[in-house]
Amino acid sequence: MYDLGDVVEMKKPHACQANRWEIIRMGADIKIKCTNCGHIVMMTRRDFEKKMKKILEKKLIKDSE
């Protein structure tokens, strides 16, 4: 499952030809940012799940201990 800060690949590339997006907001809607040009797109969770292809990088969680 995807989480905040993960980098995902979508089914269609962005206009800048990059296909790496970072998840920057999660809720009923999901906001993603293109890692190449910085463009931000907001879509419903349902649309996101349809358009997402795979998770490329999981955000590393630092242990507080």
mmCIF file of the N, C-alpha and C atoms, coordinates in Angstrom:
data_MODEL
# 
_entry.id   MODEL 
# 
loop_
_atom_site.group_PDB 
_atom_site.id 
_atom_site.type_symbol 
_atom_site.label_atom_id 
_atom_site.label_alt_id 
_atom_site.label_comp_id 
_atom_site.label_asym_id 
_atom_site.label_entity_id 
_atom_site.label_seq_id 
_atom_site.pdbx_PDB_ins_code 
_atom_site.Cartn_x 
_atom_site.Cartn_y 
_atom_site.Cartn_z 
_atom_site.occupancy 
_atom_site.B_iso_or_equiv 
_atom_site.pdbx_formal_charge 
_atom_site.auth_seq_id 
_atom_site.auth_comp_id 
_atom_site.auth_asym_id 
_atom_site.auth_atom_id 
_atom_site.pdbx_PDB_model_num 
ATOM 1   N N  . MET A 1 1  ? 0.846   -1.187 0.000   1.00 0.00 ? 1  MET A N  1 
ATOM 2   C CA . MET A 1 1  ? 0.000   0.000  0.000   1.00 0.00 ? 1  MET A CA 1 
ATOM 3   C C  . MET A 1 1  ? 0.888   1.246  0.000   1.00 0.00 ? 1  MET A C  1 
ATOM 4   N N  . TYR A 1 2  ? 0.411   2.294  -0.560  1.00 0.00 ? 2  TYR A N  1 
ATOM 5   C CA . TYR A 1 2  ? 1.148   3.552  -0.650  1.00 0.00 ? 2  TYR A CA 1 
ATOM 6   C C  . TYR A 1 2  ? 0.938   4.400  0.603   1.00 0.00 ? 2  TYR A C  1 
ATOM 7   N N  . ASP A 1 3  ? 1.876   5.322  0.840   1.00 0.00 ? 3  ASP A N  1 
ATOM 8   C CA . ASP A 1 3  ? 1.822   6.176  2.020   1.00 0.00 ? 3  ASP A CA 1 
ATOM 9   C C  . ASP A 1 3  ? 2.381   7.550  1.671   1.00 0.00 ? 3  ASP A C  1 
ATOM 10  N N  . LEU A 1 4  ? 2.225   8.489  2.559   1.00 0.00 ? 4  LEU A N  1 
ATOM 11  C CA . LEU A 1 4  ? 2.722   9.847  2.376   1.00 0.00 ? 4  LEU A CA 1 
ATOM 12  C C  . LEU A 1 4  ? 4.234   9.830  2.184   1.00 0.00 ? 4  LEU A C  1 
ATOM 13  N N  . GLY A 1 5  ? 4.726   10.521 1.164   1.00 0.00 ? 5  GLY A N  1 
ATOM 14  C CA . GLY A 1 5  ? 6.155   10.579 0.895   1.00 0.00 ? 5  GLY A CA 1 
ATOM 15  C C  . GLY A 1 5  ? 6.663   9.528  -0.078  1.00 0.00 ? 5  GLY A C  1 
ATOM 16  N N  . ASP A 1 6  ? 5.829   8.556  -0.429  1.00 0.00 ? 6  ASP A N  1 
ATOM 17  C CA . ASP A 1 6  ? 6.238   7.529  -1.394  1.00 0.00 ? 6  ASP A CA 1 
ATOM 18  C C  . ASP A 1 6  ? 6.338   8.126  -2.793  1.00 0.00 ? 6  ASP A C  1 
ATOM 19  N N  . VAL A 1 7  ? 7.182   7.539  -3.626  1.00 0.00 ? 7  VAL A N  1 
ATOM 20  C CA . VAL A 1 7  ? 7.305   7.932  -5.030  1.00 0.00 ? 7  VAL A CA 1 
ATOM 21  C C  . VAL A 1 7  ? 6.649   6.834  -5.853  1.00 0.00 ? 7  VAL A C  1 
ATOM 22  N N  . VAL A 1 8  ? 5.688   7.242  -6.702  1.00 0.00 ? 8  VAL A N  1 
ATOM 23  C CA . VAL A 1 8  ? 4.924   6.270  -7.482  1.00 0.00 ? 8  VAL A CA 1 
ATOM 24  C C  . VAL A 1 8  ? 5.066   6.535  -8.975  1.00 0.00 ? 8  VAL A C  1 
ATOM 25  N N  . GLU A 1 9  ? 4.755   5.520  -9.757  1.00 0.00 ? 9  GLU A N  1 
ATOM 26  C CA . GLU A 1 9  ? 4.720   5.652  -11.215 1.00 0.00 ? 9  GLU A CA 1 
ATOM 27  C C  . GLU A 1 9  ? 3.261   5.579  -11.636 1.00 0.00 ? 9  GLU A C  1 
ATOM 28  N N  . MET A 1 10 ? 2.847   6.504  -12.498 1.00 0.00 ? 10 MET A N  1 
ATOM 29  C CA . MET A 1 10 ? 1.480   6.515  -13.000 1.00 0.00 ? 10 MET A CA 1 
ATOM 30  C C  . MET A 1 10 ? 1.439   5.823  -14.358 1.00 0.00 ? 10 MET A C  1 
ATOM 31  N N  . LYS A 1 11 ? 0.245   5.490  -14.833 1.00 0.00 ? 11 LYS A N  1 
ATOM 32  C CA . LYS A 1 11 ? 0.113   4.790  -16.112 1.00 0.00 ? 11 LYS A CA 1 
ATOM 33  C C  . LYS A 1 11 ? 0.520   5.668  -17.286 1.00 0.00 ? 11 LYS A C  1 
ATOM 34  N N  . LYS A 1 12 ? 0.228   6.978  -17.200 1.00 0.00 ? 12 LYS A N  1 
ATOM 35  C CA . LYS A 1 12 ? 0.598   7.898  -18.280 1.00 0.00 ? 12 LYS A CA 1 
ATOM 36  C C  . LYS A 1 12 ? 1.656   8.874  -17.777 1.00 0.00 ? 12 LYS A C  1 
ATOM 37  N N  . PRO A 1 13 ? 2.674   9.165  -18.585 1.00 0.00 ? 13 PRO A N  1 
ATOM 38  C CA . PRO A 1 13 ? 3.694   10.134 -18.156 1.00 0.00 ? 13 PRO A CA 1 
ATOM 39  C C  . PRO A 1 13 ? 3.159   11.560 -18.169 1.00 0.00 ? 13 PRO A C  1 
ATOM 40  N N  . HIS A 1 14 ? 3.809   12.430 -17.409 1.00 0.00 ? 14 HIS A N  1 
ATOM 41  C CA . HIS A 1 14 ? 3.465   13.843 -17.363 1.00 0.00 ? 14 HIS A CA 1 
ATOM 42  C C  . HIS A 1 14 ? 3.921   14.509 -18.655 1.00 0.00 ? 14 HIS A C  1 
ATOM 43  N N  . ALA A 1 15 ? 3.452   15.711 -18.934 1.00 0.00 ? 15 ALA A N  1 
ATOM 44  C CA . ALA A 1 15 ? 3.820   16.445 -20.153 1.00 0.00 ? 15 ALA A CA 1 
ATOM 45  C C  . ALA A 1 15 ? 5.329   16.691 -20.242 1.00 0.00 ? 15 ALA A C  1 
ATOM 46  N N  . CYS A 1 16 ? 6.024   16.742 -19.102 1.00 0.00 ? 16 CYS A N  1 
ATOM 47  C CA . CYS A 1 16 ? 7.478   16.951 -19.100 1.00 0.00 ? 16 CYS A CA 1 
ATOM 48  C C  . CYS A 1 16 ? 8.232   15.641 -19.356 1.00 0.00 ? 16 CYS A C  1 
ATOM 49  N N  . GLN A 1 17 ? 7.508   14.576 -19.652 1.00 0.00 ? 17 GLN A N  1 
ATOM 50  C CA . GLN A 1 17 ? 8.041   13.244 -19.973 1.00 0.00 ? 17 GLN A CA 1 
ATOM 51  C C  . GLN A 1 17 ? 8.546   12.463 -18.764 1.00 0.00 ? 17 GLN A C  1 
ATOM 52  N N  . ALA A 1 18 ? 8.370   12.988 -17.569 1.00 0.00 ? 18 ALA A N  1 
ATOM 53  C CA . ALA A 1 18 ? 8.747   12.242 -16.363 1.00 0.00 ? 18 ALA A CA 1 
ATOM 54  C C  . ALA A 1 18 ? 7.553   11.402 -15.919 1.00 0.00 ? 18 ALA A C  1 
ATOM 55  N N  . ASN A 1 19 ? 7.823   10.337 -15.211 1.00 0.00 ? 19 ASN A N  1 
ATOM 56  C CA . ASN A 1 19 ? 6.734   9.491  -14.724 1.00 0.00 ? 19 ASN A CA 1 
ATOM 57  C C  . ASN A 1 19 ? 6.967   9.102  -13.269 1.00 0.00 ? 19 ASN A C  1 
ATOM 58  N N  . ARG A 1 20 ? 7.575   10.009 -12.504 1.00 0.00 ? 20 ARG A N  1 
ATOM 59  C CA . ARG A 1 20 ? 7.813   9.797  -11.077 1.00 0.00 ? 20 ARG A CA 1 
ATOM 60  C C  . ARG A 1 20 ? 7.072   10.884 -10.312 1.00 0.00 ? 20 ARG A C  1 
ATOM 61  N N  . TRP A 1 21 ? 6.198   10.475 -9.418  1.00 0.00 ? 21 TRP A N  1 
ATOM 62  C CA . TRP A 1 21 ? 5.378   11.401 -8.651  1.00 0.00 ? 21 TRP A CA 1 
ATOM 63  C C  . TRP A 1 21 ? 5.531   11.104 -7.167  1.00 0.00 ? 21 TRP A C  1 
ATOM 64  N N  . GLU A 1 22 ? 5.653   12.158 -6.359  1.00 0.00 ? 22 GLU A N  1 
ATOM 65  C CA . GLU A 1 22 ? 5.745   12.003 -4.905  1.00 0.00 ? 22 GLU A CA 1 
ATOM 66  C C  . GLU A 1 22 ? 4.387   12.335 -4.299  1.00 0.00 ? 22 GLU A C  1 
ATOM 67  N N  . ILE A 1 23 ? 3.914   11.487 -3.392  1.00 0.00 ? 23 ILE A N  1 
ATOM 68  C CA . ILE A 1 23 ? 2.644   11.734 -2.708  1.00 0.00 ? 23 ILE A CA 1 
ATOM 69  C C  . ILE A 1 23 ? 2.899   12.761 -1.616  1.00 0.00 ? 23 ILE A C  1 
ATOM 70  N N  . ILE A 1 24 ? 2.223   13.914 -1.693  1.00 0.00 ? 24 ILE A N  1 
ATOM 71  C CA . ILE A 1 24 ? 2.453   14.976 -0.711  1.00 0.00 ? 24 ILE A CA 1 
ATOM 72  C C  . ILE A 1 24 ? 1.245   15.239 0.188   1.00 0.00 ? 24 ILE A C  1 
ATOM 73  N N  . ARG A 1 25 ? 0.068   14.666 -0.129  1.00 0.00 ? 25 ARG A N  1 
ATOM 74  C CA . ARG A 1 25 ? -1.105  14.818 0.726   1.00 0.00 ? 25 ARG A CA 1 
ATOM 75  C C  . ARG A 1 25 ? -1.993  13.607 0.532   1.00 0.00 ? 25 ARG A C  1 
ATOM 76  N N  . MET A 1 26 ? -2.530  13.105 1.640   1.00 0.00 ? 26 MET A N  1 
ATOM 77  C CA . MET A 1 26 ? -3.450  11.968 1.576   1.00 0.00 ? 26 MET A CA 1 
ATOM 78  C C  . MET A 1 26 ? -4.668  12.255 2.424   1.00 0.00 ? 26 MET A C  1 
ATOM 79  N N  . GLY A 1 27 ? -5.794  11.823 1.943   1.00 0.00 ? 27 GLY A N  1 
ATOM 80  C CA . GLY A 1 27 ? -7.075  11.974 2.622   1.00 0.00 ? 27 GLY A CA 1 
ATOM 81  C C  . GLY A 1 27 ? -8.120  11.396 1.687   1.00 0.00 ? 27 GLY A C  1 
ATOM 82  N N  . ALA A 1 28 ? -9.284  12.047 1.596   1.00 0.00 ? 28 ALA A N  1 
ATOM 83  C CA . ALA A 1 28 ? -10.274 11.634 0.602   1.00 0.00 ? 28 ALA A CA 1 
ATOM 84  C C  . ALA A 1 28 ? -9.718  11.909 -0.790  1.00 0.00 ? 28 ALA A C  1 
ATOM 85  N N  . ASP A 1 29 ? -8.916  12.973 -0.893  1.00 0.00 ? 29 ASP A N  1 
ATOM 86  C CA . ASP A 1 29 ? -8.216  13.309 -2.133  1.00 0.00 ? 29 ASP A CA 1 
ATOM 87  C C  . ASP A 1 29 ? -6.727  13.057 -1.930  1.00 0.00 ? 29 ASP A C  1 
ATOM 88  N N  . ILE A 1 30 ? -6.022  12.835 -3.030  1.00 0.00 ? 30 ILE A N  1 
ATOM 89  C CA . ILE A 1 30 ? -4.575  12.621 -2.970  1.00 0.00 ? 30 ILE A CA 1 
ATOM 90  C C  . ILE A 1 30 ? -3.896  13.661 -3.837  1.00 0.00 ? 30 ILE A C  1 
ATOM 91  N N  . LYS A 1 31 ? -2.851  14.292 -3.287  1.00 0.00 ? 31 LYS A N  1 
ATOM 92  C CA . LYS A 1 31 ? -2.089  15.301 -4.022  1.00 0.00 ? 31 LYS A CA 1 
ATOM 93  C C  . LYS A 1 31 ? -0.718  14.720 -4.315  1.00 0.00 ? 31 LYS A C  1 
ATOM 94  N N  . ILE A 1 32 ? -0.327  14.791 -5.597  1.00 0.00 ? 32 ILE A N  1 
ATOM 95  C CA . ILE A 1 32 ? 0.976   14.278 -6.012  1.00 0.00 ? 32 ILE A CA 1 
ATOM 96  C C  . ILE A 1 32 ? 1.756   15.379 -6.712  1.00 0.00 ? 32 ILE A C  1 
ATOM 97  N N  . LYS A 1 33 ? 3.088   15.303 -6.601  1.00 0.00 ? 33 LYS A N  1 
ATOM 98  C CA . LYS A 1 33 ? 3.973   16.307 -7.198  1.00 0.00 ? 33 LYS A CA 1 
ATOM 99  C C  . LYS A 1 33 ? 4.947   15.614 -8.138  1.00 0.00 ? 33 LYS A C  1 
ATOM 100 N N  . CYS A 1 34 ? 5.082   16.162 -9.347  1.00 0.00 ? 34 CYS A N  1 
ATOM 101 C CA . CYS A 1 34 ? 6.030   15.629 -10.323 1.00 0.00 ? 34 CYS A CA 1 
ATOM 102 C C  . CYS A 1 34 ? 7.442   15.864 -9.790  1.00 0.00 ? 34 CYS A C  1 
ATOM 103 N N  . THR A 1 35 ? 8.262   14.821 -9.774  1.00 0.00 ? 35 THR A N  1 
ATOM 104 C CA . THR A 1 35 ? 9.618   14.962 -9.243  1.00 0.00 ? 35 THR A CA 1 
ATOM 105 C C  . THR A 1 35 ? 10.549  15.664 -10.220 1.00 0.00 ? 35 THR A C  1 
ATOM 106 N N  . ASN A 1 36 ? 10.133  15.820 -11.472 1.00 0.00 ? 36 ASN A N  1 
ATOM 107 C CA . ASN A 1 36 ? 10.969  16.477 -12.478 1.00 0.00 ? 36 ASN A CA 1 
ATOM 108 C C  . ASN A 1 36 ? 10.705  17.984 -12.527 1.00 0.00 ? 36 ASN A C  1 
ATOM 109 N N  . CYS A 1 37 ? 9.445   18.390 -12.725 1.00 0.00 ? 37 CYS A N  1 
ATOM 110 C CA . CYS A 1 37 ? 9.143   19.811 -12.921 1.00 0.00 ? 37 CYS A CA 1 
ATOM 111 C C  . CYS A 1 37 ? 8.450   20.458 -11.727 1.00 0.00 ? 37 CYS A C  1 
ATOM 112 N N  . GLY A 1 38 ? 7.976   19.671 -10.757 1.00 0.00 ? 38 GLY A N  1 
ATOM 113 C CA . GLY A 1 38 ? 7.351   20.225 -9.565  1.00 0.00 ? 38 GLY A CA 1 
ATOM 114 C C  . GLY A 1 38 ? 5.865   20.509 -9.698  1.00 0.00 ? 38 GLY A C  1 
ATOM 115 N N  . HIS A 1 39 ? 5.245   20.142 -10.826 1.00 0.00 ? 39 HIS A N  1 
ATOM 116 C CA . HIS A 1 39 ? 3.816   20.370 -11.028 1.00 0.00 ? 39 HIS A CA 1 
ATOM 117 C C  . HIS A 1 39 ? 3.022   19.533 -10.028 1.00 0.00 ? 39 HIS A C  1 
ATOM 118 N N  . ILE A 1 40 ? 1.958   20.119 -9.464  1.00 0.00 ? 40 ILE A N  1 
ATOM 119 C CA . ILE A 1 40 ? 1.152   19.435 -8.457  1.00 0.00 ? 40 ILE A CA 1 
ATOM 120 C C  . ILE A 1 40 ? -0.221  19.115 -9.037  1.00 0.00 ? 40 ILE A C  1 
ATOM 121 N N  . VAL A 1 41 ? -0.665  17.880 -8.814  1.00 0.00 ? 41 VAL A N  1 
ATOM 122 C CA . VAL A 1 41 ? -1.969  17.420 -9.288  1.00 0.00 ? 41 VAL A CA 1 
ATOM 123 C C  . VAL A 1 41 ? -2.727  16.850 -8.098  1.00 0.00 ? 41 VAL A C  1 
ATOM 124 N N  . MET A 1 42 ? -4.024  17.193 -8.014  1.00 0.00 ? 42 MET A N  1 
ATOM 125 C CA . MET A 1 42 ? -4.867  16.655 -6.952  1.00 0.00 ? 42 MET A CA 1 
ATOM 126 C C  . MET A 1 42 ? -5.986  15.843 -7.598  1.00 0.00 ? 42 MET A C  1 
ATOM 127 N N  . MET A 1 43 ? -6.236  14.653 -7.068  1.00 0.00 ? 43 MET A N  1 
ATOM 128 C CA . MET A 1 43 ? -7.292  13.800 -7.617  1.00 0.00 ? 43 MET A CA 1 
ATOM 129 C C  . MET A 1 43 ? -7.920  12.994 -6.490  1.00 0.00 ? 43 MET A C  1 
ATOM 130 N N  . THR A 1 44 ? -9.085  12.433 -6.760  1.00 0.00 ? 44 THR A N  1 
ATOM 131 C CA . THR A 1 44 ? -9.738  11.611 -5.745  1.00 0.00 ? 44 THR A CA 1 
ATOM 132 C C  . THR A 1 44 ? -8.925  10.337 -5.532  1.00 0.00 ? 44 THR A C  1 
ATOM 133 N N  . ARG A 1 45 ? -9.102  9.745  -4.385  1.00 0.00 ? 45 ARG A N  1 
ATOM 134 C CA . ARG A 1 45 ? -8.385  8.501  -4.067  1.00 0.00 ? 45 ARG A CA 1 
ATOM 135 C C  . ARG A 1 45 ? -8.745  7.411  -5.080  1.00 0.00 ? 45 ARG A C  1 
ATOM 136 N N  . ARG A 1 46 ? -9.990  7.367  -5.486  1.00 0.00 ? 46 ARG A N  1 
ATOM 137 C CA . ARG A 1 46 ? -10.433 6.361  -6.462  1.00 0.00 ? 46 ARG A CA 1 
ATOM 138 C C  . ARG A 1 46 ? -9.720  6.545  -7.801  1.00 0.00 ? 46 ARG A C  1 
ATOM 139 N N  . ASP A 1 47 ? -9.646  7.796  -8.283  1.00 0.00 ? 47 ASP A N  1 
ATOM 140 C CA . ASP A 1 47 ? -8.941  8.076  -9.541  1.00 0.00 ? 47 ASP A CA 1 
ATOM 141 C C  . ASP A 1 47 ? -7.458  7.738  -9.418  1.00 0.00 ? 47 ASP A C  1 
ATOM 142 N N  . PHE A 1 48 ? -6.863  8.089  -8.267  1.00 0.00 ? 48 PHE A N  1 
ATOM 143 C CA . PHE A 1 48 ? -5.446  7.807  -8.048  1.00 0.00 ? 48 PHE A CA 1 
ATOM 144 C C  . PHE A 1 48 ? -5.170  6.309  -8.122  1.00 0.00 ? 48 PHE A C  1 
ATOM 145 N N  . GLU A 1 49 ? -6.006  5.516  -7.463  1.00 0.00 ? 49 GLU A N  1 
ATOM 146 C CA . GLU A 1 49 ? -5.799  4.067  -7.449  1.00 0.00 ? 49 GLU A CA 1 
ATOM 147 C C  . GLU A 1 49 ? -5.948  3.464  -8.843  1.00 0.00 ? 49 GLU A C  1 
ATOM 148 N N  . LYS A 1 50 ? -6.811  4.054  -9.676  1.00 0.00 ? 50 LYS A N  1 
ATOM 149 C CA . LYS A 1 50 ? -6.965  3.582  -11.055 1.00 0.00 ? 50 LYS A CA 1 
ATOM 150 C C  . LYS A 1 50 ? -5.755  3.944  -11.907 1.00 0.00 ? 50 LYS A C  1 
ATOM 151 N N  . LYS A 1 51 ? -5.200  5.152  -11.683 1.00 0.00 ? 51 LYS A N  1 
ATOM 152 C CA . LYS A 1 51 ? -4.132  5.675  -12.537 1.00 0.00 ? 51 LYS A CA 1 
ATOM 153 C C  . LYS A 1 51 ? -2.730  5.271  -12.093 1.00 0.00 ? 51 LYS A C  1 
ATOM 154 N N  . MET A 1 52 ? -2.575  4.829  -10.835 1.00 0.00 ? 52 MET A N  1 
ATOM 155 C CA . MET A 1 52 ? -1.254  4.446  -10.341 1.00 0.00 ? 52 MET A CA 1 
ATOM 156 C C  . MET A 1 52 ? -0.845  3.090  -10.907 1.00 0.00 ? 52 MET A C  1 
ATOM 157 N N  . LYS A 1 53 ? 0.407   2.998  -11.344 1.00 0.00 ? 53 LYS A N  1 
ATOM 158 C CA . LYS A 1 53 ? 0.926   1.742  -11.895 1.00 0.00 ? 53 LYS A CA 1 
ATOM 159 C C  . LYS A 1 53 ? 1.651   0.939  -10.822 1.00 0.00 ? 53 LYS A C  1 
ATOM 160 N N  . LYS A 1 54 ? 2.641   1.588  -10.148 1.00 0.00 ? 54 LYS A N  1 
ATOM 161 C CA . LYS A 1 54 ? 3.382   0.885  -9.099  1.00 0.00 ? 54 LYS A CA 1 
ATOM 162 C C  . LYS A 1 54 ? 4.096   1.883  -8.199  1.00 0.00 ? 54 LYS A C  1 
ATOM 163 N N  . ILE A 1 55 ? 4.524   1.394  -7.039  1.00 0.00 ? 55 ILE A N  1 
ATOM 164 C CA . ILE A 1 55 ? 5.297   2.199  -6.095  1.00 0.00 ? 55 ILE A CA 1 
ATOM 165 C C  . ILE A 1 55 ? 6.769   2.004  -6.434  1.00 0.00 ? 55 ILE A C  1 
ATOM 166 N N  . LEU A 1 56 ? 7.480   3.106  -6.678  1.00 0.00 ? 56 LEU A N  1 
ATOM 167 C CA . LEU A 1 56 ? 8.903   3.038  -7.022  1.00 0.00 ? 56 LEU A CA 1 
ATOM 168 C C  . LEU A 1 56 ? 9.786   3.088  -5.781  1.00 0.00 ? 56 LEU A C  1 
ATOM 169 N N  . GLU A 1 57 ? 9.450   3.977  -4.841  1.00 0.00 ? 57 GLU A N  1 
ATOM 170 C CA . GLU A 1 57 ? 10.249  4.132  -3.618  1.00 0.00 ? 57 GLU A CA 1 
ATOM 171 C C  . GLU A 1 57 ? 9.321   4.334  -2.432  1.00 0.00 ? 57 GLU A C  1 
ATOM 172 N N  . LYS A 1 58 ? 9.600   3.614  -1.357  1.00 0.00 ? 58 LYS A N  1 
ATOM 173 C CA . LYS A 1 58 ? 8.876   3.830  -0.112  1.00 0.00 ? 58 LYS A CA 1 
ATOM 174 C C  . LYS A 1 58 ? 9.653   4.845  0.718   1.00 0.00 ? 58 LYS A C  1 
ATOM 175 N N  . LYS A 1 59 ? 8.934   5.711  1.421   1.00 0.00 ? 59 LYS A N  1 
ATOM 176 C CA . LYS A 1 59 ? 9.590   6.673  2.295   1.00 0.00 ? 59 LYS A CA 1 
ATOM 177 C C  . LYS A 1 59 ? 10.202  5.922  3.475   1.00 0.00 ? 59 LYS A C  1 
ATOM 178 N N  . LEU A 1 60 ? 11.442  6.248  3.781   1.00 0.00 ? 60 LEU A N  1 
ATOM 179 C CA . LEU A 1 60 ? 12.113  5.617  4.915   1.00 0.00 ? 60 LEU A CA 1 
ATOM 180 C C  . LEU A 1 60 ? 11.619  6.244  6.205   1.00 0.00 ? 60 LEU A C  1 
ATOM 181 N N  . ILE A 1 61 ? 11.226  5.411  7.146   1.00 0.00 ? 61 ILE A N  1 
ATOM 182 C CA . ILE A 1 61 ? 10.752  5.890  8.441   1.00 0.00 ? 61 ILE A CA 1 
ATOM 183 C C  . ILE A 1 61 ? 11.897  5.749  9.429   1.00 0.00 ? 61 ILE A C  1 
ATOM 184 N N  . LYS A 1 62 ? 12.316  6.874  10.008  1.00 0.00 ? 62 LYS A N  1 
ATOM 185 C CA . LYS A 1 62 ? 13.414  6.840  10.983  1.00 0.00 ? 62 LYS A CA 1 
ATOM 186 C C  . LYS A 1 62 ? 12.868  6.432  12.343  1.00 0.00 ? 62 LYS A C  1 
ATOM 187 N N  . ASP A 1 63 ? 13.594  5.546  12.997  1.00 0.00 ? 63 ASP A N  1 
ATOM 188 C CA . ASP A 1 63 ? 13.220  5.097  14.328  1.00 0.00 ? 63 ASP A CA 1 
ATOM 189 C C  . ASP A 1 63 ? 13.672  6.142  15.341  1.00 0.00 ? 63 ASP A C  1 
ATOM 190 N N  . SER A 1 64 ? 12.806  6.492  16.290  1.00 0.00 ? 64 SER A N  1 
ATOM 191 C CA . SER A 1 64 ? 13.139  7.537  17.261  1.00 0.00 ? 64 SER A CA 1 
ATOM 192 C C  . SER A 1 64 ? 14.029  7.022  18.389  1.00 0.00 ? 64 SER A C  1 
ATOM 193 N N  . GLU A 1 65 ? 14.268  5.725  18.453  1.00 0.00 ? 65 GLU A N  1 
ATOM 194 C CA . GLU A 1 65 ? 15.095  5.173  19.536  1.00 0.00 ? 65 GLU A CA 1 
ATOM 195 C C  . GLU A 1 65 ? 16.551  5.125  19.173  1.00 0.00 ? 65 GLU A C  1 
# 
